[in-house]
Amino acid sequence: MQSITLLTDRVNYEQDIALIRDNWLRDLFSFIGFDVLALDNMPKDKILDFFIKSKLELIYYTELQALKVKFEGELIGEWAGPEIELITENGQLCNKITIQYWSIIDQQLDIEDF
């Protein structure tokens, strides 16, 4: 698993996490061949239908803010819930957030390195 660390303010950190997670999902969708621009323009009910027909399953664990992504029954990505630490940066309190994640993109990059 890889991890990402970011510093955020104490108020809007959930929006920051959601933005990074959504970008990670977009990259994953693009990697498996989905047209992410078309998905952006679809109504939410159509996206759900598209996911079902495409055999894409998103399992979101609300309390943990974690996510599993399956495609055609195979696990293709995991986004762990954030680990949040309150720190002082430049004299101000902020959140240091660490998130672990994994996807088939990472596996493909590892294979290409050999």
C-alpha positions as CSV (number, residue, x, y, z in Angstrom):
1,M,0.0,0.0,0.0
2,Q,1.0,3.5,-0.7
3,S,0.2,6.5,1.5
4,I,-0.4,10.2,1.1
5,T,0.0,12.8,3.8
6,L,-1.5,16.3,3.7
7,L,-1.9,19.2,6.0
8,T,-5.4,20.8,6.3
9,D,-7.2,23.2,8.4
10,R,-9.4,21.8,11.2
11,V,-12.7,22.8,9.6
12,N,-12.7,21.7,6.0
13,Y,-10.5,18.6,6.1
14,E,-13.3,16.3,5.1
15,Q,-13.7,18.2,1.8
16,D,-10.0,18.0,1.2
17,I,-10.0,14.2,1.8
18,A,-13.0,13.8,-0.5
19,L,-11.3,15.8,-3.3
20,I,-8.2,13.6,-3.2
21,R,-10.3,10.4,-3.0
22,D,-12.4,11.5,-5.9
23,N,-9.3,12.2,-8.0
24,W,-7.9,8.8,-7.1
25,L,-11.2,7.2,-8.2
26,R,-11.2,9.1,-11.5
27,D,-7.7,7.8,-12.2
28,L,-8.8,4.3,-11.4
29,F,-11.9,4.5,-13.6
30,S,-9.8,5.9,-16.4
31,F,-7.3,3.1,-16.0
32,I,-9.9,0.4,-16.4
33,G,-11.2,2.2,-19.6
34,F,-14.2,4.3,-18.4
35,D,-14.8,7.7,-20.0
36,V,-14.5,9.9,-16.9
37,L,-15.7,13.0,-18.8
38,A,-18.9,11.2,-19.7
39,L,-19.3,10.1,-16.1
40,D,-19.0,13.7,-15.0
41,N,-21.9,14.7,-17.2
42,M,-24.2,11.8,-16.2
43,P,-27.0,12.3,-13.7
44,K,-26.5,10.3,-10.5
45,D,-29.2,7.8,-11.2
46,K,-27.6,7.0,-14.6
47,I,-24.2,6.6,-13.0
48,L,-25.6,4.0,-10.7
49,D,-27.1,2.1,-13.7
50,F,-23.8,2.4,-15.5
51,F,-21.9,1.0,-12.6
52,I,-24.3,-2.0,-12.3
53,K,-24.2,-2.7,-16.0
54,S,-20.4,-2.4,-16.0
55,K,-20.1,-4.7,-13.0
56,L,-18.4,-1.9,-11.0
57,E,-19.0,-2.0,-7.2
58,L,-18.1,0.7,-4.8
59,I,-18.2,-0.3,-1.1
60,Y,-18.1,2.8,1.1
61,Y,-17.6,2.4,4.9
62,T,-19.1,5.6,6.2
63,E,-17.8,5.5,9.7
64,L,-14.2,4.9,8.6
65,Q,-14.4,7.0,5.4
66,A,-12.8,4.0,3.7
67,L,-13.6,2.6,0.2
68,K,-13.2,-0.7,-1.7
69,V,-13.6,-0.8,-5.5
70,K,-14.4,-4.1,-7.3
71,F,-14.6,-4.5,-11.1
72,E,-16.2,-7.7,-12.5
73,G,-15.9,-9.2,-9.0
74,E,-12.2,-8.5,-8.5
75,L,-10.8,-6.1,-6.0
76,I,-9.1,-3.3,-7.9
77,G,-8.6,-0.7,-5.3
78,E,-8.8,0.2,-1.6
79,W,-8.8,3.6,0.1
80,A,-8.3,3.3,3.8
81,G,-9.9,5.7,6.3
82,P,-7.8,8.8,7.2
83,E,-5.5,8.8,10.2
84,I,-5.8,12.3,11.6
85,E,-3.3,13.9,13.9
86,L,-3.6,17.5,15.4
87,I,-0.3,19.3,15.0
88,T,1.0,22.9,15.2
89,E,2.3,24.3,11.9
90,N,3.6,27.9,11.7
91,G,2.0,28.6,15.0
92,Q,-1.4,27.4,14.0
93,L,-3.3,24.2,14.8
94,C,-4.0,22.0,11.8
95,N,-4.7,18.4,10.9
96,K,-2.0,16.1,9.5
97,I,-3.8,13.5,7.6
98,T,-2.4,10.2,6.4
99,I,-4.3,8.0,4.0
100,Q,-3.2,4.6,2.8
101,Y,-4.4,3.4,-0.6
102,W,-3.8,0.7,-3.2
103,S,-5.1,0.1,-6.7
104,I,-4.3,-2.0,-9.7
105,I,-2.6,1.1,-11.2
106,D,0.1,0.7,-8.5
107,Q,0.5,-3.0,-9.3
108,Q,0.9,-2.2,-13.0
109,L,3.5,0.4,-12.3
110,D,5.4,-2.1,-10.1
111,I,5.4,-4.7,-12.9
112,E,6.6,-2.2,-15.5
113,D,9.6,-1.3,-13.3
114,F,11.1,-4.7,-13.7
